[in-house]
Amino acid sequence: MKTLLLILGVVAFVYLEPGYTTNCYTCPTFICREFQKCPPDEGTCFKRWNSTDKWIGRRYVRGCAAACPNPVGKEKVFCCETDNCN
């Protein structure tokens, strides 16, 4: 019985993913379906845009970051830490 448990433990350890990484959207439009797998040290997704741009035609910068970036000027920034939340 102990041998069986040991074998199951080894098999589970071998097949486990080495680490979880976040997926973040990357496209510049409002509706976005393109995403990237973030590096392990970048677990925050962000979306930044210029708040003075008109809603239609507004361009976004999306991606992964280690921490939420600070807004510059009239820029708005939204950050989150779950898959495809930006």
Beta strands, then each sheet from edge to edge (+ up, - down):
strand 1: 23-25
strand 2: 35-37
strand 3: 44-50
strand 4: 61-65
strand 5: 75-80
sheet 1: 1+ 2-
sheet 2: 4+ 3- 5+
end
